[in-house]
Amino acid sequence: MSAVSPDLLQRFDIPGPRYTSYPTADRFVEAFGADDYIQALKQRRTGMAKAMAMPLSLYVHIPFCESLCYYCACNKIITKHHSRAEEYLRYLSREIDLHVAHVGKGQVVSQLHLGGGSPTFLNDAELREMMAMLRRSFTFTPGGEYSIEIDPRTVDATRLANLAELGFNRLSFGVQDFDPAVQKAVHRIQPAEQVFALMATARSLGFESVNVDLIYGLPMQTPESFDRTLAQVVELKPDRIALYAYAHLPERFKPQRRIITAELPNGASKVSMLSRSLSAFLDAGYVYVGMDHFALPDDALAVAKRQGRLHRNFQGYSTQPDCDLIALGVSSIGRVGATYSQNAKTLADYYDLLDQGRLPVVRGLAVSRDDLVRRAVIMAVMCQGQVQFEAVELAYLIDFKSYFGAEMNALADLAKQGLVELSDTGIQVTADGWFFVRAIAMVFDRYLQTDRTRAKFSKII
């Protein structure tokens, strides 16, 4: 990666979506409700021959955490009362039953992800109960991707062994930073030795892939301090690394108001951390999968990148094709057919709707044809770093340069800045352009028309 000029950094120090979906979740409307979602589920059940039906992806949101991490922007409930999990599982069972009533029992599942909150807030018996509920209703394919997010402070070797027994084959450890000063500033103390011990156990248990989450841009971080964390992560050698830029939006996320703004690194320091992270991980043999993901060459994510099979969903980059995603639990977001849907964001509303025998969907979106075209282009930029005009034209029966006339003019300016290369046949993101891939994708986002709209998102750098 070459040096990025201060002028370029200043120019792109702007908010923008992460594009885990397009249109982005801020475009969802309350006019789309449970009835619309049910219609999408029924179309899935009747619209395809059963033998050819694509496998499902499942996401289950567990909202509970024992302690508050100040940087967190997830939908979570801070509590030490573990009895709340028992009640939550009862309602989760109702939601599963309602889905089965509409899509049929035994739908094939090739991907499961438990997120939160902290899924490991559930004890082993509760996790076993939840997996039994899912297996009674869905058919899990051998060799699928079954992953769970783990707070290292909530597990030990015995718990990891139980997770393996339950069928999980992928783990994601929330590390963020190993530096004690940073951990104290964000209220998440977890010694590096603890994570190293858990990683050794995970290896011995045969988990297929272990991911580590890191965040740059946290309070008290400097490029030099983050270098030390990078060296420790390289020594840890997880199969995958997810490297996220901290999004400081205290006006939207109340816990972030506890962070001292003066302790946050500036934009130049954040870009330095990103650049040094790229160098450290590439030098250690990792494949740069995309905006926020790295993987060892033999990991499934790196293989998918090489083979052009990379996709992006609400959990980030994925090897799974554009399959339907059924999302379960409070606030979770799913995608079925040409629709997005989101569940109620509070436990009270989530429980109330299920008590009424209704699916807890409270908003969503029916995707338009223009949305589908733009989604294809944005995901090509985000996943492959290139767009082939002919492929889009054949798939959507358009003339690319005419359809995207204004966007091509905007790309010409990005090309002058060295972020993309334009040819008669397509668009290619440059090495420097990967620093700003979100900005390149934003060119094709028709909803981003005003600064007011953009202000809803985190900064690109």
KOLDRENVO-502906 format. One record per residue: residue number from 1; x negated, y, z of N, C-alpha, C in turn. Coordinates in steps of 0.05 Angstrom, whole numbers. Layout:
N
    n      nx      ny      nz     cax     cay     caz      cx      cy      cz
  NUM       X       Y       Z       X       Y       Z       X       Y       Z
...
This chain:
461
    n      nx      ny      nz     cax     cay     caz      cx      cy      cz
    1     -17     -24       0       0       0       0     -18      25       0
    2     -13      43     -19     -29      67     -20     -17      87       0
    3     -33     108       5     -24     129      24       0     143      13
    4      19     150      30      43     164      22      39     193      30
    5      44     211      12      39     240      17      58     251      37
    6      49     271      53      67     284      73      91     296      60
    7      88     307      35     110     319      21     132     298      16
    8     123     274       8     143     253       2     157     244      28
    9     142     242      49     154     235      75     175     255      83
   10     169     281      81     188     302      88     213     301      71
   11     208     296      45     231     296      27     250     273      32
   12     240     251      42     257     227      46     262     222      76
   13     257     242      93     264     239     121     294     245     124
   14     310     228     112     339     232     110     354     207     120
   15     379     210     128     395     186     135     403     170     111
   16     407     144     115     417     127      93     425     100     103
   17     442      86      89     452      59      97     430      38      95
   18     433      16     110     415      -7     108     424     -26      87
   19     448     -23      77     460     -39      56     460     -69      62
   20     470     -75      86     477    -103      92     504    -110      79
   21     517     -89      68     541     -93      51     543     -69      34
   22     559     -71      12     567     -48      -3     596     -54     -13
   23     614     -35      -9     611     -11       7     604     -16      36
   24     592       4      49     583       1      76     607       2      96
   25     602      -7     120     625     -11     139     639      15     146
   26     625      38     142     638      63     148     661      70     129
   27     662      55     107     683      59      87     708      41      92
   28     706      24     112     729       7     119     752      25     128
   29     777      16     122     800      31     129     820      14     145
   30     836      28     162     856      14     178     880       5     161
   31     882      16     137     904       7     119     900     -22     112
   32     875     -32     113     870     -61     109     872     -74     136
   33     891     -93     138     895    -106     164     896    -137     162
   34     908    -149     182     908    -178     184     923    -191     161
   35     944    -179     151     959    -191     129     942    -192     104
   36     927    -171      99     909    -170      75     888    -192      78
   37     877    -195     102     857    -215     107     868    -243     103
   38     892    -248     113     905    -274     110     909    -280      81
   39     916    -260      65     919    -264      36     893    -273      24
   40     870    -261      32     844    -269      22     837    -297      30
   41     844    -305      54     839    -332      63     855    -352      47
   42     880    -346      42     897    -364      26     887    -366      -2
   43     877    -344     -14     867    -345     -41     842    -363     -42
   44     826    -362     -20     803    -381     -19     812    -410     -19
   45     834    -415      -4     843    -443      -1     855    -453     -27
   46     870    -436     -42     884    -445     -65     871    -438     -92
   47     851    -420     -91     840    -410    -116     818    -426    -128
   48     807    -445    -113     785    -461    -122     791    -491    -119
   49     781    -507    -138     784    -536    -134     768    -543    -109
   50     779    -560     -92     766    -567     -67     738    -578     -71
   51     734    -594     -92     708    -606     -96     687    -585    -104
   52     696    -562    -114     677    -542    -123     675    -518    -104
   53     690    -519     -82     691    -497     -64     663    -491     -52
   54     656    -466     -51     630    -458     -40     631    -462      -9
   55     609    -471       3     608    -473      32     612    -445      45
   56     622    -446      69     626    -422      84     601    -415     100
   57     599    -389     107     580    -380     127     597    -371     151
   58     588    -377     175     602    -369     200     584    -350     216
   59     596    -330     227     583    -312     246     600    -311     271
   60     588    -315     294     602    -314     320     589    -293     337
   61     605    -273     346     594    -251     362     599    -257     392
   62     578    -258     407     579    -261     436     571    -234     448
   63     589    -218     459     584    -190     465     569    -185     492
   64     565    -205     508     556    -200     535     525    -199     538
   65     516    -181     555     488    -179     563     487    -174     593
   66     466    -184     606     463    -179     635     452    -152     641
   67     435    -141     623     423    -115     628     423     -98     602
   68     421     -72     605     423     -54     582     396     -47     571
   69     393     -51     545     369     -42     530     376     -14     518
   70     361       6     525     369      33     518     371      38     488
   71     356      24     472     356      28     443     380      16     429
   72     394      -1     442     414     -19     429     437      -3     418
   73     445     -11     393     468       1     380     489     -21     373
   74     485     -44     385     504     -66     381     529     -63     398
   75     550     -77     390     574     -78     407     569     -98     429
   76     566     -88     454     559    -106     476     574     -97     501
   77     575    -115     520     587    -111     546     567    -119     567
   78     558    -100     584     539    -105     604     553    -115     629
   79     546    -140     637     559    -152     661     542    -174     671
   80     542    -178     697     530    -201     710     550    -222     718
   81     576    -217     711     597    -235     718     600    -256     695
   82     587    -279     698     587    -299     677     614    -312     674
   83     632    -308     692     659    -319     690     674    -307     666
   84     665    -283     657     678    -271     634     674    -287     608
   85     653    -302     607     648    -318     584     668    -340     580
   86     678    -351     602     698    -373     601     724    -362     588
   87     732    -339     596     756    -327     585     752    -321     555
   88     729    -311     548     723    -304     520     724    -329     502
   89     714    -351     512     714    -375     496     743    -385     491
   90     761    -381     511     789    -389     506     801    -373     483
   91     795    -347     482     806    -331     460     792    -337     434
   92     766    -343     435     752    -351     411     764    -376     399
   93     772    -395     416     785    -419     407     812    -413     392
   94     827    -394     403     852    -386     389     846    -374     362
   95     825    -358     360     818    -346     334     810    -367     314
   96     795    -387     323     787    -408     305     811    -423     295
   97     830    -429     313     855    -444     306     871    -428     285
   98     872    -402     288     887    -385     268     873    -387     241
   99     847    -387     240     833    -389     215     839    -416     202
  100     837    -437     217     842    -464     207     870    -466     195
  101     890    -452     207     917    -452     197     919    -441     169
  102     900    -423     162     902    -409     136     882    -421     115
  103     859    -431     124     840    -441     104     839    -472     104
  104     852    -484     124     851    -513     125     829    -524     143
  105     833    -547     154     813    -559     172     791    -572     156
  106     767    -571     166     745    -585     154     730    -570     132
  107     735    -544     129     720    -528     110     690    -532     115
  108     675    -535      93     647    -540      95     632    -514     102
  109     613    -517     122     597    -494     131     568    -501     127
  110     553    -483     114     524    -488     110     507    -468     125
  111     520    -448     138     505    -428     153     521    -419     177
  112     508    -418     200     520    -409     225     500    -390     238
  113     510    -367     247     493    -349     262     508    -339     287
  114     495    -342     310     506    -331     335     491    -305     342
  115     505    -284     343     493    -258     350     507    -245     373
  116     497    -221     380     509    -207     403     501    -178     404
  117     502    -168     428     500    -181     454     477    -201     456
  118     481    -219     475     461    -241     479     476    -267     479
  119     475    -282     457     489    -308     457     480    -327     480
  120     455    -324     488     445    -341     510     455    -331     537
  121     473    -311     538     488    -304     562     505    -328     569
  122     515    -343     549     530    -368     554     512    -388     566
  123     522    -403     586     505    -425     597     507    -449     578
  124     492    -469     585     490    -492     566     517    -506     562
  125     532    -508     584     559    -521     581     577    -505     563
  126     576    -478     565     593    -461     549     584    -461     520
  127     558    -462     515     548    -465     487     557    -491     475
  128     556    -512     492     565    -539     482     595    -539     476
  129     610    -525     493     639    -523     488     645    -508     462
  130     630    -486     458     635    -470     434     628    -485     408
  131     605    -499     409     597    -515     385     617    -537     380
  132     628    -549     401     648    -570     398     673    -559     385
  133     681    -535     393     705    -522     380     700    -518     351
  134     676    -509     344     670    -504     315     669    -530     300
  135     657    -550     311     655    -576     297     681    -590     294
  136     700    -585     312     727    -597     309     742    -584     285
  137     735    -560     279     750    -545     258     736    -544     231
  138     709    -545     231     694    -542     207     675    -566     204
  139     666    -570     179     647    -592     173     620    -579     168
  140     600    -585     185     574    -573     182     557    -592     165
  141     545    -580     144     529    -596     126     502    -603     138
  142     492    -627     133     464    -633     141     445    -614     126
  143     425    -605     140     405    -587     127     414    -558     124
  144     437    -551     136     445    -523     136     428    -506     154
  145     433    -480     153     418    -461     170     435    -453     194
  146     427    -462     218     443    -458     242     425    -443     262
  147     430    -417     265     412    -400     280     426    -386     303
  148     409    -378     323     419    -364     347     399    -343     355
  149     409    -320     362     392    -298     373     387    -304     403
  150     362    -300     411     355    -307     438     341    -283     452
  151     351    -277     475     337    -259     494     318    -276     509
  152     291    -273     505     272    -290     519     275    -291     549
  153     287    -270     561     290    -269     590     311    -289     600
  154     327    -300     582     350    -317     590     346    -346     584
  155     323    -355     574     319    -383     567     293    -393     578
  156     291    -420     580     266    -433     587     264    -458     569
  157     245    -475     574     240    -498     557     264    -516     557
  158     277    -520     579     300    -538     581     323    -527     564
  159     328    -501     565     349    -489     549     343    -491     519
  160     318    -488     511     312    -491     483     317    -520     473
  161     310    -539     490     316    -567     484     346    -572     480
  162     362    -559     497     391    -562     494     401    -549     469
  163     390    -527     461     397    -514     435     391    -532     412
  164     368    -545     413     361    -564     391     381    -587     390
  165     388    -597     414     408    -619     415     435    -611     404
  166     442    -586     407     468    -576     398     468    -572     367
  167     445    -574     355     444    -572     325     432    -547     315
  168     424    -529     332     410    -505     322     383    -512     312
  169     376    -502     288     350    -508     277     333    -482     271
  170     345    -459     278     331    -434     274     336    -416     299
  171     315    -403     308     316    -386     331     306    -358     323
  172     317    -338     337     307    -310     333     303    -298     360
  173     277    -293     366     270    -281     392     270    -250     390
  174     284    -237     408     283    -208     409     259    -199     425
  175     239    -189     411     214    -180     424     212    -150     425
  176     216    -137     402     215    -108     398     187     -96     401
  177     174    -100     424     147     -90     428     136    -104     453
  178     110    -111     452      97    -124     475      85    -104     494
  179      84     -79     487      71     -59     504      87     -53     529
  180      75     -56     553      90     -52     578     103     -24     581
  181      89      -4     571      99      24     574     124      27     556
  182     124      15     532     147      17     515     170       1     527
  183     164     -23     537     185     -39     549     198     -25     572
  184     183     -11     588     194       4     611     211      27     601
  185     203      40     579     218      63     568     245      55     557
  186     247      30     548     272      21     536     288       2     554
  187     277      -2     579     290     -19     599     293     -48     590
  188     270     -59     580     270     -87     572     242     -99     578
  189     239    -108     602     213    -119     611     212    -149     606
  190     193    -157     588     190    -186     583     160    -190     576
  191     145    -203     593     116    -207     588     111    -223     563
  192      90    -216     549      82    -230     525      78    -260     530
  193      67    -266     554      62    -294     560      87    -311     560
  194     110    -299     567     135    -313     567     143    -321     539
  195     140    -302     520     147    -307     492     129    -328     480
  196     103    -326     486      84    -346     475      91    -374     485
  197      99    -376     510     106    -403     521     131    -414     507
  198     150    -396     503     175    -405     489     169    -413     460
  199     151    -398     447     145    -405     420     131    -433     419
  200     114    -438     437     101    -465     438     121    -487     442
  201     141    -482     459     162    -502     464     179    -505     439
  202     186    -483     426     202    -485     401     188    -502     380
  203     161    -498     378     146    -514     358     147    -543     365
  204     143    -549     391     143    -578     399     170    -591     395
  205     192    -575     396     219    -586     393     226    -589     363
  206     210    -578     345     215    -582     317     235    -562     304
  207     239    -539     316     256    -519     302     244    -512     275
  208     261    -511     255     251    -507     227     240    -479     223
  209     251    -459     236     242    -432     231     247    -415     256
  210     227    -400     264     229    -383     287     223    -354     279
  211     242    -336     284     239    -308     277     233    -291     302
  212     218    -270     297     213    -250     318     223    -223     309
  213     239    -210     325     248    -183     318     229    -162     331
  214     221    -142     315     205    -120     324     219     -94     317
  215     214     -73     332     225     -47     326     202     -26     328
  216     200     -10     307     180      12     308     196      39     310
  217     184      58     323     197      83     328     209      86     355
  218     203      67     373     213      68     401     197      88     417
  219     209      97     440     195     116     457     169     104     467
  220     148     121     470     122     115     480     105      99     459
  221     116      92     436     100      79     416      82      98     402
  222      58      89     395      40     103     377      30      83     357
  223      19      92     334       8      73     315     -13      54     328
  224     -28      65     347     -49      49     359     -37      28     379
  225     -17      36     394      -5      17     412      10      -5     397
  226      22       3     375      37     -17     359      18     -36     345
  227      -7     -26     339     -27     -44     328     -32     -68     347
  228     -32     -63     373     -37     -84     392     -14    -104     392
  229      11     -94     389      34    -112     387      32    -129     361
  230      24    -116     339      21    -130     314       1    -152     316
  231     -21    -147     330     -42    -168     333     -31    -191     349
  232     -15    -186     369      -4    -207     386      17    -223     369
  233      32    -210     353      52    -224     336      38    -242     316
  234      16    -231     304       1    -248     285     -10    -273     299
  235     -19    -269     324     -29    -292     339      -6    -311     345
  236      18    -300     352      42    -317     357      50    -333     332
  237      47    -321     309      52    -333     283      80    -345     280
  238     101    -328     283     128    -338     278     132    -343     248
  239     151    -359     241     156    -365     212     167    -340     198
  240     183    -324     212     194    -299     201     190    -276     220
  241     189    -253     209     187    -228     225     208    -209     214
  242     225    -198     231     243    -177     223     233    -151     236
  243     226    -132     220     214    -107     229     233     -84     223
  244     245     -73     244     266     -52     240     256     -25     250
  245     265      -4     236     261      23     245     282      30     266
  246     274      41     288     293      49     308     310      72     298
  247     336      69     301     355      90     293     365     105     318
  248     355     129     322     362     144     346     387     161     340
  249     410     151     349     436     164     344     451     167     370
  250     440     183     389     452     184     416     481     195     416
  251     488     210     395     515     221     394     535     198     388
  252     526     176     377     543     153     371     540     131     391
  253     516     127     402     511     104     419     502     114     446
  254     520     112     465     515     124     492     490     114     506
  255     483      88     504     458      79     518     433      94     509
  256     433     103     484     409     117     474     404     144     486
  257     425     154     500     421     180     514     402     178     537
  258     396     154     545     377     150     567     348     151     557
  259     345     151     531     318     153     519     309     183     519
  260     285     188     527     274     215     527     265     222     499
  261     279     241     486     273     247     458     244     255     453
  262     232     269     472     205     278     469     185     255     468
  263     193     231     478     176     208     477     177     192     451
  264     195     200     433     197     186     408     175     195     388
  265     164     176     373     144     183     353     156     199     330
  266     140     216     318     150     231     295     151     214     269
  267     161     226     248     164     212     223     138     202     212
  268     117     218     213      91     209     203      81     185     218
  269      84     185     245      75     163     261      91     138     254
  270     117     141     249     133     118     242     124     106     216
  271     119     123     196     109     112     171      82      99     174
  272      65     110     191      40      97     196      43      70     208
  273      62      67     227      68      41     239      78      21     217
  274      95      31     200     106      14     179      83       5     160
  275      66      24     152      44      18     134      25      -2     146
  276      18       3     172      -1     -15     185      12     -42     190
  277      38     -43     195      51     -69     198      50     -85     172
  278      55     -71     150      54     -85     124      26     -96     119
  279       6     -80     125     -22     -90     121     -28    -113     139
  280     -20    -111     165     -27    -132     184     -14    -158     177
  281      11    -157     169      26    -182     163      17    -194     136
  282      12    -177     116       3    -187      90     -25    -199      93
  283     -42    -186     109     -69    -197     113     -68    -224     128
  284     -47    -228     144     -44    -253     159     -30    -274     143
  285     -24    -268     118     -13    -289     100      17    -289      97
  286      30    -269     109      60    -267     106      67    -256      79
  287      90    -265      69     102    -254      45     120    -231      53
  288     118    -208      39     135    -185      45     161    -191      30
  289     181    -200      44     206    -208      31     222    -184      22
  290     222    -163      38     238    -139      31     236    -119      53
  291     255    -100      53     255     -77      69     247     -82      98
  292     256    -103     110     251    -107     139     244    -136     146
  293     238    -152     126     233    -181     131     206    -190     120
  294     192    -206     135     168    -220     127     172    -250     132
  295     158    -267     117     160    -296     122     135    -309     113
  296     128    -331     127     105    -347     118     112    -360      90
  297      92    -365      74      97    -373      46     115    -398      43
  298     114    -416      63     130    -441      60     157    -439      74
  299     163    -416      86     189    -412      98     210    -409      76
  300     235    -418      82     256    -417      62     262    -389      51
  301     258    -369      68     263    -341      59     242    -333      38
  302     217    -340      42     196    -333      23     200    -349      -3
  303     208    -374      -1     214    -390     -24     236    -378     -41
  304     257    -369     -27     280    -357     -41     271    -331     -55
  305     254    -316     -43     244    -292     -56     229    -298     -81
  306     211    -319     -80     196    -327    -104     214    -336    -126
  307     236    -350    -119     254    -362    -139     276    -344    -147
  308     277    -319    -137     298    -300    -144     325    -307    -133
  309     325    -321    -110     350    -329     -98     356    -314     -72
  310     343    -292     -68     346    -277     -43     372    -262     -43
  311     385    -261     -20     411    -247     -17     410    -230       9
  312     430    -214      12     431    -196      36     459    -196      46
  313     461    -200      73     488    -199      85     486    -184     112
  314     506    -187     129     507    -170     153     485    -178     173
  315     471    -200     169     449    -207     186     422    -200     174
  316     422    -187     151     397    -180     137     393    -197     113
  317     368    -202     106     362    -220      83     368    -249      89
  318     377    -263      69     387    -290      73     380    -307      48
  319     378    -333      52     374    -352      30     401    -361      19
  320     423    -356      33     449    -365      25     460    -349       2
  321     473    -362     -17     486    -347     -39     509    -330     -29
  322     521    -316     -47     543    -298     -39     568    -313     -31
  323     566    -329     -10     588    -345      -1     606    -329      18
  324     630    -338      22     648    -325      41     637    -327      69
  325     640    -306      84     631    -305     112     655    -301     130
  326     661    -320     146     682    -318     166     669    -309     192
  327     678    -286     203     666    -274     227     686    -278     250
  328     676    -288     272     692    -294     296     682    -278     319
  329     701    -269     336     693    -254     360     698    -224     357
  330     697    -211     380     702    -182     381     683    -167     363
  331     694    -148     347     679    -129     330     665    -141     306
  332     666    -168     302     651    -181     281     662    -174     254
  333     644    -173     234     651    -166     206     647    -189     188
  334     668    -195     172     667    -217     153     671    -208     124
  335     667    -227     106     672    -222      78     684    -247      66
  336     708    -244      54     722    -266      41     731    -256      14
  337     722    -269      -7     730    -260     -34     720    -232     -39
  338     737    -215     -50     730    -187     -55     740    -169     -33
  339     738    -179      -8     747    -163      15     726    -164      38
  340     726    -142      53     711    -142      79     732    -138     101
  341     726    -148     124     745    -145     147     729    -143     173
  342     741    -128     192     728    -126     218     748    -130     240
  343     740    -145     261     757    -150     284     757    -125     302
  344     777    -126     321     779    -105     341     753    -102     356
  345     747     -77     363     721     -71     375     720     -74     405
  346     743     -74     418     744     -77     447     756    -103     455
  347     747    -114     478     758    -139     487     788    -137     492
  348     797    -115     502     826    -111     508     842    -114     483
  349     834    -101     462     849    -102     436     846    -130     424
  350     822    -141     425     817    -168     414     835    -188     427
  351     836    -188     454     853    -207     469     882    -202     464
  352     890    -176     463     919    -170     459     929    -181     432
  353     914    -177     411     923    -187     385     925    -218     384
  354     906    -231     397     907    -260     398     929    -270     416
  355     936    -255     437     959    -262     453     985    -261     438
  356     985    -244     417    1008    -241     400    1009    -262     378
  357     988    -279     377     986    -300     356     977    -289     330
  358     963    -266     330     954    -253     306     924    -253     304
  359     914    -255     280     885    -252     275     878    -223     283
  360     855    -220     297     848    -194     308     835    -174     289
  361     841    -176     263     830    -158     243     844    -131     245
  362     829    -110     247     841     -83     250     833     -64     228
  363     814     -71     212     807     -54     189     790     -70     169
  364     787     -59     146     772     -73     125     773     -58      99
  365     769     -73      77     769     -61      51     773     -82      29
  366     790     -75      10     792     -91     -15     773     -78     -35
  367     753     -93     -44     732     -82     -61     742     -77     -89
  368     736     -54    -101     744     -47    -128     724     -58    -148
  369     732     -57    -174     713     -66    -194     688     -49    -195
  370     691     -23    -191     667      -6    -190     650     -13    -167
  371     662     -19    -144     646     -28    -121     630     -53    -127
  372     642     -72    -141     629     -97    -148     604     -92    -166
  373     608     -74    -185     585     -68    -203     563     -55    -187
  374     570     -35    -171     549     -21    -156     536     -39    -135
  375     552     -57    -123     541     -76    -104     520     -93    -117
  376     525    -103    -141     506    -120    -155     480    -105    -159
  377     482     -80    -167     458     -64    -173     443     -58    -147
  378     457     -50    -126     444     -43    -101     431     -68     -89
  379     444     -91     -90     432    -115     -79     408    -124     -95
  380     408    -119    -121     385    -126    -138     361    -108    -130
  381     366     -83    -125     345     -65    -116     334     -74     -89
  382     352     -80     -70     344     -87     -43     331    -115     -41
  383     339    -133     -57     330    -161     -55     308    -168     -74
  384     310    -160     -99     290    -166    -119     271    -143    -126
  385     279    -119    -118     262     -96    -125     263     -89    -154
  386     283     -99    -168     286     -93    -197     315     -97    -206
  387     322     -84    -228     348     -87    -240     344     -91    -270
  388     355    -113    -280     354    -118    -309     380    -109    -321
  389     379     -90    -339     403     -78    -350     421     -99    -363
  390     409    -117    -378     425    -136    -393     441    -155    -375
  391     429    -163    -353     443    -181    -334     468    -168    -323
  392     466    -142    -316     489    -128    -305     510    -123    -327
  393     501    -117    -351     519    -112    -374     535    -136    -381
  394     522    -160    -381     536    -184    -388     556    -193    -366
  395     548    -188    -341     565    -196    -319     590    -179    -316
  396     587    -153    -322     609    -135    -317     619    -120    -342
  397     609    -128    -365     619    -117    -390     618     -86    -391
  398     594     -75    -385     590     -47    -386     565     -41    -402
  399     562     -16    -410     537      -6    -420     523       8    -397
  400     501      -3    -387     489       6    -362     482      35    -363
  401     469      44    -383     459      72    -384     482      92    -387
  402     503      84    -399     527     101    -401     542     101    -374
  403     546      78    -363     561      75    -338     547      90    -315
  404     520      88    -315     504     101    -294     488     124    -305
  405     500     141    -321     486     163    -333     474     182    -312
  406     490     191    -293     480     209    -273     459     196    -255
  407     463     170    -250     444     156    -233     417     153    -247
  408     417     149    -274     392     146    -289     377     173    -288
  409     391     195    -288     378     221    -286     364     224    -259
  410     378     215    -238     367     216    -211     342     198    -209
  411     344     174    -222     321     156    -221     297     167    -235
  412     302     183    -256     279     195    -270     263     213    -251
  413     276     226    -233     262     242    -213     246     224    -194
  414     258     202    -186     243     183    -169     220     171    -183
  415     222     167    -210     200     156    -225     177     176    -226
  416     183     202    -228     161     222    -227     146     222    -201
  417     160     213    -180     147     212    -153     134     185    -148
  418     135     167    -168     121     142    -166     135     121    -150
  419     161     124    -146     176     104    -130     189      82    -147
  420     195      88    -172     206      68    -191     192      71    -218
  421     194      50    -233     185      51    -261     209      44    -278
  422     215      61    -298     237      57    -316     228      47    -343
  423     243      29    -355     237      19    -382     263      17    -397
  424     262       8    -422     286       5    -438     303     -18    -427
  425     291     -37    -412     305     -61    -404     312     -61    -374
  426     301     -43    -358     308     -44    -330     294     -24    -312
  427     297     -29    -286     285     -12    -265     268     -29    -247
  428     244     -20    -241     226     -34    -223     217     -17    -200
  429     221     -26    -176     211     -12    -152     181     -15    -150
  430     166       7    -146     137       6    -143     129      -2    -115
  431     103      -6    -111      93     -13     -84     100      10     -64
  432      95      35     -72     102      58     -55     132      59     -52
  433     147      52     -72     176      53     -71     188      36     -50
  434     174      14     -42     185      -3     -21     188      12       6
  435     171      33      10     174      49      34     202      62      35
  436     213      67      11     237      83       9     259      69      -7
  437     259      42      -5     278      26     -21     307      33     -15
  438     312      41      10     340      50      16     347      75       0
  439     328      93      -3     334     117     -18     339     111     -48
  440     325      91     -58     329      83     -86     357      71     -89
  441     365      53     -70     391      41     -71     413      62     -68
  442     408      83     -53     428     104     -48     436     118     -73
  443     419     118     -93     425     131    -119     451     120    -130
  444     456      94    -126     479      80    -138     503      80    -120
  445     502      92     -97     523      92     -77     541     116     -83
  446     565     111     -94     582     133    -102     595     147     -78
  447     594     134     -54     607     146     -30     589     167     -17
  448     564     167     -24     545     186     -11     545     212     -27
  449     565     228     -23     567     252     -39     560     277     -23
  450     561     275       3     555     299      20     536     292      42
  451     523     312      52     505     308      75     521     299     100
  452     546     308     101     563     301     124     567     271     124
  453     571     259     101     574     230      99     549     216     107
  454     526     225      97     501     212     102     493     213     132
  455     502     234     145     494     238     173     503     215     192
  456     521     197     182     531     175     197     509     154     201
  457     489     154     184     469     133     183     443     140     196
  458     426     120     200     400     124     212     381     135     191
  459     359     147     201     338     157     183     325     135     167
  460     317     140     143     304     120     126     276     113     138
  461     262     133     147     235     129     158     236     127     188
